[in-house]
Each structure stands twice: as structure tokens, then as C-alpha cells.
Amino acid sequence: MDENENNMLEDEELNNIVILNDENGEEIPFEFLDVIEYEGEEYVVLLPVEEDEEDDLGEVVILKIEDTEDEEEESYVSVDDEETLNRVFQIFKEKFKEEFNFVDEEEDEEE
């Protein structure tokens, strides 16, 4: 792979990164995985970017997308409804079952 191809791959990865601010104002990078529509609302599925990345998919973050006054921007808000979070995650898992190896926590707890 030549240097140009490598730079294009890096740019593509960087374009998939979303920076959010936590409650302390610190910037936290997330990898954008998908947007899921559920009951007329859109939810973004994000994966926290860890410095020591593993091949395993960690816990994802699901946030509701809300429009802002600026058409160029959107706002992500937390979702308190556990049932909605679970349903959105089930849709995400079904959509990406061929790409990711999901681990069911209930199965882990039974072992």
C-alpha cells in the first residue's frame, strides 16, 4: 500500500469520528456506527474510541438526535427510557449481525 492509499484510509477513519463534550466539558471521541430510526425518531449509535483499541466491540452509546436552530448542526441527547434503548440496540444488532460479533450479556451471566 502506498502512502496516498494509507492517507486516504486514515482520512476515512477520521471522518467517522465524532467529538462530544461530557458534563465536565472534556472532549471525548466516538466512532460513528449508524443512525437507527425508531418510532419516528432518529438515534445515533456511537462507539467510544479507546486509546488501546481492541478488536472487540465495546459498549455502544445510543443518543437521540434532535434538530437545532442551525440546519448544519444536530444535537445528541441522552435517552432515559431503557425499553427504547434496548429496542434501538436490537435493530442495530440485527442490521449489523454479519459485521460484528455481539456478546449477549444475559448469556455471559448464566455461564
Secondary structure, DSSP 8 states (H G I E B T S, - for coil): --HHHHHHHHHHHHHTEEEEE-TTS-EEEEEEEEEEEETTEEEEEEEE--TT--SS----EEEEEEE-SSTT-EEEEE---HHHHHHHHHHHHHHTTTT-----HHHHHH-
